[in-house]
Amino acid sequence: MNADAVLAAAAAAWARVGAGLTPADRTALGEELARRRRAPGPAAHRAATERAAALLATGLPGEFGAGGRSVALPVADSGTVAGFTADDLAVLLLDGSPMAGPVLTAVRERLLAAPSVPVSELACGESGLILLPAEGGRRVPRFQLAPDGAVRPVVLTVNRLLDAEADAWGAADWWLSPHAWLGAPPAGLLGTPAEAQLPDLARLLTEVY
């Protein structure tokens, strides 16, 4: 298994792999993944990839050493392992985001492609807002803010109903995906009289029948 596949295998089994690493190993792995991410060229990228793979083999020989559990996993022609890529490991460890792998990567990329601002540019506090972890720091989906930068009050109400603090990605997906009843994303109602409907629509997700 080559170094890229080792990182992909670690991403595929991150719940187990991450728990097995010592704090020092996690820190060292994160440093190599950060170097890999910002590598100025192919040689530096490859070197960081190989160092990260070596750290995994040393820290978890039962997983990534010769004959280890994870290195025995099949590698697809694309270089993925169970649909995970080497880049997914950085998403999981550096960004602290669960949105990786064959299904969730596409969702993450779609949500992060929506207009957003970095947390550092907020003119107001971040409490109650959806904050999405991303490369370079947390992003604030722009729909939550009025043109003057103030937080839209109805957004805070809906985010609370959606429990956005516990599931930021799920809340963002609700706002930005077409709604079955509306035929359009709920975020499209913001700034219109119809935004008054939004709390009731969000409550439908939490009602117990």
Helices and strands as residue ranges (DSSP letters): H 3-12, H 14-20, H 23-37, H 42-59, H 61-64, H 86-93, H 104-113, E 116-118, G 119-121, E 139-141, G 142-144, H 153-161, H 168-176, G 186-189, G 193-197, H 198-203
